[in-house]
């Protein structure tokens, strides 16, 4: 897997997890969804993604997920 695919996968899973937790456990888990959304928007504007940075440092190969 490439960095882009992992970033997309983790973001999607975090959104789904936070929605599930906000429904089953406590409504404040919806803030995790907001954080993920803000992080995605910030990375789209600045081209800096903390998760991608860490994955690259860990040696995960780069690639284009949408190709």
PyMOL Python script that loads the backbone (N, CA, C, O; Angstrom):
from pymol import cmd

cmd.read_pdbstr("""\
ATOM      1  N   UNK A   1       0.835  -1.182   0.000  1.00  0.00           N
ATOM      2  CA  UNK A   1       0.000   0.000   0.000  1.00  0.00           C
ATOM      3  C   UNK A   1       0.876   1.240   0.000  1.00  0.00           C
ATOM      4  O   UNK A   1       1.996   1.234   0.510  1.00  0.00           O
ATOM      5  N   UNK A   2       0.347   2.288  -0.576  1.00  0.00           N
ATOM      6  CA  UNK A   2       1.090   3.537  -0.649  1.00  0.00           C
ATOM      7  C   UNK A   2       0.599   4.510   0.418  1.00  0.00           C
ATOM      8  O   UNK A   2      -0.428   4.290   1.060  1.00  0.00           O
ATOM      9  N   UNK A   3       1.353   5.584   0.590  1.00  0.00           N
ATOM     10  CA  UNK A   3       1.024   6.606   1.579  1.00  0.00           C
ATOM     11  C   UNK A   3      -0.373   7.169   1.318  1.00  0.00           C
ATOM     12  O   UNK A   3      -1.172   7.291   2.247  1.00  0.00           O
ATOM     13  N   UNK A   4      -0.675   7.511   0.071  1.00  0.00           N
ATOM     14  CA  UNK A   4      -1.973   8.107  -0.241  1.00  0.00           C
ATOM     15  C   UNK A   4      -3.125   7.171   0.087  1.00  0.00           C
ATOM     16  O   UNK A   4      -4.141   7.602   0.632  1.00  0.00           O
ATOM     17  N   UNK A   5      -2.973   5.903  -0.240  1.00  0.00           N
ATOM     18  CA  UNK A   5      -4.040   4.933   0.032  1.00  0.00           C
ATOM     19  C   UNK A   5      -4.248   4.759   1.529  1.00  0.00           C
ATOM     20  O   UNK A   5      -5.385   4.652   1.989  1.00  0.00           O
ATOM     21  N   UNK A   6      -3.160   4.729   2.292  1.00  0.00           N
ATOM     22  CA  UNK A   6      -3.277   4.581   3.745  1.00  0.00           C
ATOM     23  C   UNK A   6      -3.937   5.808   4.360  1.00  0.00           C
ATOM     24  O   UNK A   6      -4.778   5.677   5.249  1.00  0.00           O
ATOM     25  N   UNK A   7      -3.565   7.000   3.897  1.00  0.00           N
ATOM     26  CA  UNK A   7      -4.168   8.232   4.418  1.00  0.00           C
ATOM     27  C   UNK A   7      -5.667   8.232   4.153  1.00  0.00           C
ATOM     28  O   UNK A   7      -6.452   8.551   5.047  1.00  0.00           O
ATOM     29  N   UNK A   8      -6.077   7.879   2.935  1.00  0.00           N
ATOM     30  CA  UNK A   8      -7.506   7.832   2.618  1.00  0.00           C
ATOM     31  C   UNK A   8      -8.226   6.787   3.474  1.00  0.00           C
ATOM     32  O   UNK A   8      -9.320   7.037   3.982  1.00  0.00           O
ATOM     33  N   UNK A   9      -7.612   5.632   3.628  1.00  0.00           N
ATOM     34  CA  UNK A   9      -8.209   4.563   4.421  1.00  0.00           C
ATOM     35  C   UNK A   9      -8.374   4.970   5.880  1.00  0.00           C
ATOM     36  O   UNK A   9      -9.440   4.775   6.464  1.00  0.00           O
ATOM     37  N   UNK A  10      -7.329   5.532   6.467  1.00  0.00           N
ATOM     38  CA  UNK A  10      -7.389   5.930   7.875  1.00  0.00           C
ATOM     39  C   UNK A  10      -8.417   7.042   8.073  1.00  0.00           C
ATOM     40  O   UNK A  10      -9.180   7.004   9.038  1.00  0.00           O
ATOM     41  N   UNK A  11      -8.453   8.024   7.185  1.00  0.00           N
ATOM     42  CA  UNK A  11      -9.424   9.114   7.319  1.00  0.00           C
ATOM     43  C   UNK A  11     -10.852   8.580   7.241  1.00  0.00           C
ATOM     44  O   UNK A  11     -11.699   8.958   8.050  1.00  0.00           O
ATOM     45  N   UNK A  12     -11.118   7.722   6.290  1.00  0.00           N
ATOM     46  CA  UNK A  12     -12.452   7.151   6.159  1.00  0.00           C
ATOM     47  C   UNK A  12     -12.849   6.308   7.357  1.00  0.00           C
ATOM     48  O   UNK A  12     -13.983   6.386   7.830  1.00  0.00           O
ATOM     49  N   UNK A  13     -11.920   5.504   7.845  1.00  0.00           N
ATOM     50  CA  UNK A  13     -12.216   4.661   9.001  1.00  0.00           C
ATOM     51  C   UNK A  13     -12.429   5.496  10.268  1.00  0.00           C
ATOM     52  O   UNK A  13     -13.272   5.156  11.097  1.00  0.00           O
ATOM     53  N   UNK A  14     -11.678   6.577  10.419  1.00  0.00           N
ATOM     54  CA  UNK A  14     -11.855   7.450  11.588  1.00  0.00           C
ATOM     55  C   UNK A  14     -13.220   8.121  11.563  1.00  0.00           C
ATOM     56  O   UNK A  14     -13.865   8.248  12.604  1.00  0.00           O
ATOM     57  N   UNK A  15     -13.667   8.552  10.389  1.00  0.00           N
ATOM     58  CA  UNK A  15     -14.988   9.168  10.277  1.00  0.00           C
ATOM     59  C   UNK A  15     -16.072   8.152  10.627  1.00  0.00           C
ATOM     60  O   UNK A  15     -16.982   8.451  11.400  1.00  0.00           O
ATOM     61  N   UNK A  16     -15.973   6.952  10.060  1.00  0.00           N
ATOM     62  CA  UNK A  16     -16.973   5.925  10.353  1.00  0.00           C
ATOM     63  C   UNK A  16     -16.960   5.522  11.826  1.00  0.00           C
ATOM     64  O   UNK A  16     -18.017   5.346  12.431  1.00  0.00           O
ATOM     65  N   UNK A  17     -15.774   5.376  12.399  1.00  0.00           N
ATOM     66  CA  UNK A  17     -15.660   5.015  13.813  1.00  0.00           C
ATOM     67  C   UNK A  17     -16.261   6.095  14.712  1.00  0.00           C
ATOM     68  O   UNK A  17     -16.991   5.787  15.654  1.00  0.00           O
ATOM     69  N   UNK A  18     -15.956   7.353  14.423  1.00  0.00           N
ATOM     70  CA  UNK A  18     -16.475   8.427  15.274  1.00  0.00           C
ATOM     71  C   UNK A  18     -17.991   8.553  15.146  1.00  0.00           C
ATOM     72  O   UNK A  18     -18.666   8.871  16.126  1.00  0.00           O
ATOM     73  N   UNK A  19     -18.533   8.312  13.964  1.00  0.00           N
ATOM     74  CA  UNK A  19     -19.990   8.329  13.816  1.00  0.00           C
ATOM     75  C   UNK A  19     -20.631   7.188  14.601  1.00  0.00           C
ATOM     76  O   UNK A  19     -21.661   7.374  15.249  1.00  0.00           O
ATOM     77  N   UNK A  20     -20.021   6.014  14.541  1.00  0.00           N
ATOM     78  CA  UNK A  20     -20.534   4.877  15.292  1.00  0.00           C
ATOM     79  C   UNK A  20     -20.470   5.146  16.796  1.00  0.00           C
ATOM     80  O   UNK A  20     -21.438   4.900  17.516  1.00  0.00           O
ATOM     81  N   UNK A  21     -19.330   5.650  17.268  1.00  0.00           N
ATOM     82  CA  UNK A  21     -19.176   5.929  18.695  1.00  0.00           C
ATOM     83  C   UNK A  21     -20.121   7.031  19.167  1.00  0.00           C
ATOM     84  O   UNK A  21     -20.638   6.970  20.282  1.00  0.00           O
ATOM     85  N   UNK A  22     -20.346   8.039  18.321  1.00  0.00           N
ATOM     86  CA  UNK A  22     -21.265   9.109  18.721  1.00  0.00           C
ATOM     87  C   UNK A  22     -22.704   8.602  18.789  1.00  0.00           C
ATOM     88  O   UNK A  22     -23.510   9.111  19.567  1.00  0.00           O
ATOM     89  N   UNK A  23     -23.018   7.614  17.984  1.00  0.00           N
ATOM     90  CA  UNK A  23     -24.367   7.044  18.006  1.00  0.00           C
ATOM     91  C   UNK A  23     -24.551   6.072  19.171  1.00  0.00           C
ATOM     92  O   UNK A  23     -25.595   6.084  19.823  1.00  0.00           O
ATOM     93  N   UNK A  24     -23.548   5.232  19.440  1.00  0.00           N
ATOM     94  CA  UNK A  24     -23.681   4.188  20.440  1.00  0.00           C
ATOM     95  C   UNK A  24     -23.209   4.581  21.837  1.00  0.00           C
ATOM     96  O   UNK A  24     -23.711   4.053  22.829  1.00  0.00           O
ATOM     97  N   UNK A  25     -22.260   5.490  21.922  1.00  0.00           N
ATOM     98  CA  UNK A  25     -21.640   5.763  23.221  1.00  0.00           C
ATOM     99  C   UNK A  25     -21.982   7.158  23.736  1.00  0.00           C
ATOM    100  O   UNK A  25     -22.701   7.297  24.726  1.00  0.00           O
ATOM    101  N   UNK A  26     -21.471   8.188  23.067  1.00  0.00           N
ATOM    102  CA  UNK A  26     -21.683   9.559  23.523  1.00  0.00           C
ATOM    103  C   UNK A  26     -21.617  10.512  22.335  1.00  0.00           C
ATOM    104  O   UNK A  26     -20.743  10.363  21.482  1.00  0.00           O
ATOM    105  N   UNK A  27     -22.523  11.487  22.260  1.00  0.00           N
ATOM    106  CA  UNK A  27     -22.548  12.403  21.111  1.00  0.00           C
ATOM    107  C   UNK A  27     -21.276  13.236  20.909  1.00  0.00           C
ATOM    108  O   UNK A  27     -21.031  13.728  19.807  1.00  0.00           O
ATOM    109  N   UNK A  28     -20.480  13.396  21.943  1.00  0.00           N
ATOM    110  CA  UNK A  28     -19.265  14.205  21.805  1.00  0.00           C
ATOM    111  C   UNK A  28     -18.229  13.567  20.881  1.00  0.00           C
ATOM    112  O   UNK A  28     -17.286  14.243  20.468  1.00  0.00           O
ATOM    113  N   UNK A  29     -18.378  12.283  20.545  1.00  0.00           N
ATOM    114  CA  UNK A  29     -17.450  11.647  19.601  1.00  0.00           C
ATOM    115  C   UNK A  29     -17.546  12.269  18.223  1.00  0.00           C
ATOM    116  O   UNK A  29     -16.661  12.055  17.395  1.00  0.00           O
ATOM    117  N   UNK A  30     -18.593  13.034  17.951  1.00  0.00           N
ATOM    118  CA  UNK A  30     -18.741  13.683  16.650  1.00  0.00           C
ATOM    119  C   UNK A  30     -17.616  14.701  16.429  1.00  0.00           C
ATOM    120  O   UNK A  30     -17.315  15.063  15.292  1.00  0.00           O
ATOM    121  N   UNK A  31     -17.000  15.157  17.520  1.00  0.00           N
ATOM    122  CA  UNK A  31     -15.873  16.086  17.393  1.00  0.00           C
ATOM    123  C   UNK A  31     -14.685  15.441  16.685  1.00  0.00           C
ATOM    124  O   UNK A  31     -13.900  16.139  16.042  1.00  0.00           O
ATOM    125  N   UNK A  32     -14.544  14.141  16.792  1.00  0.00           N
ATOM    126  CA  UNK A  32     -13.480  13.453  16.061  1.00  0.00           C
ATOM    127  C   UNK A  32     -13.721  13.559  14.558  1.00  0.00           C
ATOM    128  O   UNK A  32     -12.779  13.736  13.785  1.00  0.00           O
ATOM    129  N   UNK A  33     -14.977  13.450  14.149  1.00  0.00           N
ATOM    130  CA  UNK A  33     -15.320  13.633  12.737  1.00  0.00           C
ATOM    131  C   UNK A  33     -14.956  15.041  12.287  1.00  0.00           C
ATOM    132  O   UNK A  33     -14.400  15.226  11.204  1.00  0.00           O
ATOM    133  N   UNK A  34     -15.267  16.031  13.113  1.00  0.00           N
ATOM    134  CA  UNK A  34     -14.928  17.415  12.781  1.00  0.00           C
ATOM    135  C   UNK A  34     -13.420  17.597  12.664  1.00  0.00           C
ATOM    136  O   UNK A  34     -12.949  18.288  11.761  1.00  0.00           O
ATOM    137  N   UNK A  35     -12.655  16.983  13.570  1.00  0.00           N
ATOM    138  CA  UNK A  35     -11.202  17.086  13.522  1.00  0.00           C
ATOM    139  C   UNK A  35     -10.645  16.469  12.241  1.00  0.00           C
ATOM    140  O   UNK A  35      -9.766  17.047  11.602  1.00  0.00           O
ATOM    141  N   UNK A  36     -11.155  15.300  11.870  1.00  0.00           N
ATOM    142  CA  UNK A  36     -10.689  14.646  10.649  1.00  0.00           C
ATOM    143  C   UNK A  36     -11.021  15.514   9.435  1.00  0.00           C
ATOM    144  O   UNK A  36     -10.189  15.676   8.542  1.00  0.00           O
ATOM    145  N   UNK A  37     -12.223  16.068   9.400  1.00  0.00           N
ATOM    146  CA  UNK A  37     -12.612  16.942   8.295  1.00  0.00           C
ATOM    147  C   UNK A  37     -11.742  18.183   8.206  1.00  0.00           C
ATOM    148  O   UNK A  37     -11.328  18.575   7.115  1.00  0.00           O
ATOM    149  N   UNK A  38     -11.464  18.801   9.336  1.00  0.00           N
ATOM    150  CA  UNK A  38     -10.597  19.985   9.348  1.00  0.00           C
ATOM    151  C   UNK A  38      -9.180  19.631   8.911  1.00  0.00           C
ATOM    152  O   UNK A  38      -8.539  20.400   8.195  1.00  0.00           O
ATOM    153  N   UNK A  39      -8.693  18.480   9.336  1.00  0.00           N
ATOM    154  CA  UNK A  39      -7.356  18.045   8.940  1.00  0.00           C
ATOM    155  C   UNK A  39      -7.299  17.792   7.436  1.00  0.00           C
ATOM    156  O   UNK A  39      -6.314  18.143   6.786  1.00  0.00           O
ATOM    157  N   UNK A  40      -8.350  17.185   6.877  1.00  0.00           N
ATOM    158  CA  UNK A  40      -8.385  16.956   5.432  1.00  0.00           C
ATOM    159  C   UNK A  40      -8.417  18.280   4.668  1.00  0.00           C
ATOM    160  O   UNK A  40      -7.729  18.437   3.659  1.00  0.00           O
ATOM    161  N   UNK A  41      -9.218  19.232   5.156  1.00  0.00           N
ATOM    162  CA  UNK A  41      -9.286  20.541   4.507  1.00  0.00           C
ATOM    163  C   UNK A  41      -7.943  21.264   4.596  1.00  0.00           C
ATOM    164  O   UNK A  41      -7.486  21.853   3.617  1.00  0.00           O
ATOM    165  N   UNK A  42      -7.317  21.219   5.763  1.00  0.00           N
ATOM    166  CA  UNK A  42      -6.018  21.862   5.953  1.00  0.00           C
ATOM    167  C   UNK A  42      -4.976  21.243   5.048  1.00  0.00           C
ATOM    168  O   UNK A  42      -4.174  21.960   4.450  1.00  0.00           O
ATOM    169  N   UNK A  43      -4.970  19.918   4.935  1.00  0.00           N
ATOM    170  CA  UNK A  43      -3.965  19.275   4.088  1.00  0.00           C
ATOM    171  C   UNK A  43      -4.224  19.559   2.611  1.00  0.00           C
ATOM    172  O   UNK A  43      -3.286  19.598   1.815  1.00  0.00           O
ATOM    173  N   UNK A  44      -5.471  19.755   2.243  1.00  0.00           N
ATOM    174  CA  UNK A  44      -5.779  20.116   0.866  1.00  0.00           C
ATOM    175  C   UNK A  44      -5.297  21.516   0.515  1.00  0.00           C
ATOM    176  O   UNK A  44      -4.905  21.776  -0.622  1.00  0.00           O
ATOM    177  N   UNK A  45      -5.327  22.414   1.491  1.00  0.00           N
ATOM    178  CA  UNK A  45      -4.905  23.799   1.257  1.00  0.00           C
ATOM    179  C   UNK A  45      -3.386  23.935   1.343  1.00  0.00           C
ATOM    180  O   UNK A  45      -2.775  24.606   0.511  1.00  0.00           O
ATOM    181  N   UNK A  46      -2.774  23.299   2.349  1.00  0.00           N
ATOM    182  CA  UNK A  46      -1.343  23.501   2.598  1.00  0.00           C
ATOM    183  C   UNK A  46      -0.453  22.405   2.022  1.00  0.00           C
ATOM    184  O   UNK A  46       0.767  22.565   1.984  1.00  0.00           O
ATOM    185  N   UNK A  47      -1.035  21.298   1.575  1.00  0.00           N
ATOM    186  CA  UNK A  47      -0.287  20.133   1.084  1.00  0.00           C
ATOM    187  C   UNK A  47       0.574  19.493   2.171  1.00  0.00           C
ATOM    188  O   UNK A  47       1.553  18.815   1.862  1.00  0.00           O
ATOM    189  N   UNK A  48       0.220  19.702   3.439  1.00  0.00           N
ATOM    190  CA  UNK A  48       0.912  19.051   4.542  1.00  0.00           C
ATOM    191  C   UNK A  48      -0.073  18.179   5.297  1.00  0.00           C
ATOM    192  O   UNK A  48      -1.087  18.663   5.799  1.00  0.00           O
ATOM    193  N   UNK A  49       0.229  16.894   5.374  1.00  0.00           N
ATOM    194  CA  UNK A  49      -0.603  15.941   6.105  1.00  0.00           C
ATOM    195  C   UNK A  49       0.276  15.265   7.151  1.00  0.00           C
ATOM    196  O   UNK A  49       1.247  14.598   6.796  1.00  0.00           O
ATOM    197  N   UNK A  50      -0.046  15.423   8.435  1.00  0.00           N
ATOM    198  CA  UNK A  50       0.787  14.816   9.476  1.00  0.00           C
ATOM    199  C   UNK A  50       0.922  13.300   9.336  1.00  0.00           C
ATOM    200  O   UNK A  50       2.010  12.761   9.539  1.00  0.00           O
ATOM    201  N   UNK A  51      -0.157  12.607   8.995  1.00  0.00           N
ATOM    202  CA  UNK A  51      -0.092  11.155   8.845  1.00  0.00           C
ATOM    203  C   UNK A  51       0.808  10.775   7.669  1.00  0.00           C
ATOM    204  O   UNK A  51       1.606   9.844   7.777  1.00  0.00           O
ATOM    205  N   UNK A  52       0.685  11.479   6.561  1.00  0.00           N
ATOM    206  CA  UNK A  52       1.541  11.189   5.406  1.00  0.00           C
ATOM    207  C   UNK A  52       3.012  11.433   5.757  1.00  0.00           C
ATOM    208  O   UNK A  52       3.886  10.668   5.349  1.00  0.00           O
ATOM    209  N   UNK A  53       3.275  12.476   6.497  1.00  0.00           N
ATOM    210  CA  UNK A  53       4.640  12.781   6.932  1.00  0.00           C
ATOM    211  C   UNK A  53       5.209  11.621   7.746  1.00  0.00           C
ATOM    212  O   UNK A  53       6.336  11.181   7.513  1.00  0.00           O
ATOM    213  N   UNK A  54       4.416  11.126   8.709  1.00  0.00           N
ATOM    214  CA  UNK A  54       4.878  10.018   9.549  1.00  0.00           C
ATOM    215  C   UNK A  54       5.044   8.731   8.745  1.00  0.00           C
ATOM    216  O   UNK A  54       5.994   7.979   8.967  1.00  0.00           O
ATOM    217  N   UNK A  55       4.132   8.476   7.820  1.00  0.00           N
ATOM    218  CA  UNK A  55       4.244   7.268   7.007  1.00  0.00           C
ATOM    219  C   UNK A  55       5.481   7.309   6.114  1.00  0.00           C
ATOM    220  O   UNK A  55       6.154   6.292   5.940  1.00  0.00           O
ATOM    221  N   UNK A  56       5.784   8.468   5.551  1.00  0.00           N
ATOM    222  CA  UNK A  56       6.986   8.597   4.718  1.00  0.00           C
ATOM    223  C   UNK A  56       8.246   8.373   5.548  1.00  0.00           C
ATOM    224  O   UNK A  56       9.194   7.734   5.093  1.00  0.00           O
ATOM    225  N   UNK A  57       8.246   8.908   6.775  1.00  0.00           N
ATOM    226  CA  UNK A  57       9.395   8.706   7.662  1.00  0.00           C
ATOM    227  C   UNK A  57       9.558   7.225   8.028  1.00  0.00           C
ATOM    228  O   UNK A  57      10.669   6.753   8.268  1.00  0.00           O
ATOM    229  N   UNK A  58       8.438   6.507   8.066  1.00  0.00           N
ATOM    230  CA  UNK A  58       8.466   5.087   8.405  1.00  0.00           C
ATOM    231  C   UNK A  58       8.857   4.209   7.204  1.00  0.00           C
ATOM    232  O   UNK A  58       9.030   2.998   7.349  1.00  0.00           O
ATOM    233  N   UNK A  59       8.995   4.822   6.024  1.00  0.00           N
ATOM    234  CA  UNK A  59       9.456   4.083   4.870  1.00  0.00           C
ATOM    235  C   UNK A  59       8.356   3.524   3.977  1.00  0.00           C
ATOM    236  O   UNK A  59       8.627   2.691   3.112  1.00  0.00           O
ATOM    237  N   UNK A  60       7.131   3.966   4.174  1.00  0.00           N
ATOM    238  CA  UNK A  60       6.039   3.514   3.311  1.00  0.00           C
ATOM    239  C   UNK A  60       6.228   4.156   1.934  1.00  0.00           C
ATOM    240  O   UNK A  60       6.495   5.355   1.854  1.00  0.00           O
ATOM    241  N   UNK A  61       6.096   3.390   0.856  1.00  0.00           N
ATOM    242  CA  UNK A  61       6.289   3.958  -0.479  1.00  0.00           C
ATOM    243  C   UNK A  61       5.214   4.973  -0.845  1.00  0.00           C
ATOM    244  O   UNK A  61       4.043   4.824  -0.496  1.00  0.00           O
ATOM    245  N   UNK A  62       5.650   6.019  -1.565  1.00  0.00           N
ATOM    246  CA  UNK A  62       4.709   7.030  -2.031  1.00  0.00           C
ATOM    247  C   UNK A  62       4.042   6.558  -3.318  1.00  0.00           C
ATOM    248  O   UNK A  62       4.555   5.694  -4.030  1.00  0.00           O
ATOM    249  N   UNK A  63       2.898   7.145  -3.589  1.00  0.00           N
ATOM    250  CA  UNK A  63       2.181   6.788  -4.807  1.00  0.00           C
ATOM    251  C   UNK A  63       0.914   7.587  -4.915  1.00  0.00           C
ATOM    252  O   UNK A  63       0.542   8.310  -3.991  1.00  0.00           O
ATOM    253  N   UNK A  64       0.248   7.460  -6.043  1.00  0.00           N
ATOM    254  CA  UNK A  64      -0.986   8.184  -6.278  1.00  0.00           C
ATOM    255  C   UNK A  64      -2.155   7.219  -6.117  1.00  0.00           C
ATOM    256  O   UNK A  64      -2.275   6.254  -6.872  1.00  0.00           O
ATOM    257  N   UNK A  65      -3.009   7.478  -5.142  1.00  0.00           N
ATOM    258  CA  UNK A  65      -4.134   6.576  -4.858  1.00  0.00           C
ATOM    259  C   UNK A  65      -5.220   6.666  -5.923  1.00  0.00           C
ATOM    260  O   UNK A  65      -5.987   5.719  -6.100  1.00  0.00           O
ATOM    261  N   UNK A  66      -5.297   7.771  -6.625  1.00  0.00           N
ATOM    262  CA  UNK A  66      -6.390   7.973  -7.572  1.00  0.00           C
ATOM    263  C   UNK A  66      -5.995   7.629  -8.991  1.00  0.00           C
ATOM    264  O   UNK A  66      -6.765   7.884  -9.916  1.00  0.00           O
ATOM    265  N   UNK A  67      -4.822   7.060  -9.193  1.00  0.00           N
ATOM    266  CA  UNK A  67      -4.372   6.738 -10.537  1.00  0.00           C
ATOM    267  C   UNK A  67      -4.891   5.382 -10.987  1.00  0.00           C
ATOM    268  O   UNK A  67      -4.604   4.951 -12.104  1.00  0.00           O
TER     269      UNK A  67
END
""", "prot")
cmd.dss("prot")
cmd.show_as("cartoon", "prot")
cmd.util.cbc("prot")
cmd.orient("prot")
